[in-house]
Amino acid sequence: MSNDLKAIVLLGAPGAGKGTVAQHLLDNFDVIHFSTGNLLRNEVKNDTEVGAIVKSILGSGDLVSDGVVNQVVEVNLERVLPEKRVVLLDGFPRSVDQAKFLDTIFDACLKNSMKVIEIEVDYELIVARIVGRRVCVLCAATFGADDKIGRCSRCGGELVRRGDDEEEVVRHRLLEYQRITLPVSAYYADRLIKVDGNASREIVLQSVTKLAMELGL
Ligand SMILES: [Zn+2]
């Protein structure tokens, strides 16, 4: 692998297929997955100092602040970067401020050893995909808009739309993404690689595989 690549940032709107791409990279390449949600949950589980703060914030129903998230990402990166495996950052940075922070840690050594992969999908397609999604009330299996079935093919349970998947909620999430996270893509113009996420899952994952190999993963 190219020795200087230390981190890959995965960018993409909610519903663009970031989770699928992350899982594909984990299944096929030697990368360490850093999802902000998992990192925060680990801190709570391991009863760390930061974990206690996170726990009290989550308990009060507030959002964990940028400062706390930054701190958690930094200590965890410090722990794994010496391993020389590429870290896949998923859900971080979610704002330009966080992206700037990431460029300052480790004496700014990450800045030149990082690539950013942005999965671009038309918002209307995202809305159609999410609103068409159904989840089984019994086993939680999810089915896409293209699976034209009335009941769960695994257990026969009833299929419903998740509350989060209502069109209005989806459009709100996309607007928030556009406002807060999309500027991160412009900030990273010098290390950005765009992947067309409008194609079928199979085609998208093929491009991701090709890209990962070009990056030396
Ligand atoms: Zn089911």
Residues whose N, C-alpha, C, O or C-beta is under 5 A from the ligand:
A	BS01	ZN	C136 L138 C139 A140 A141 C152 R154 C155 G156 G157
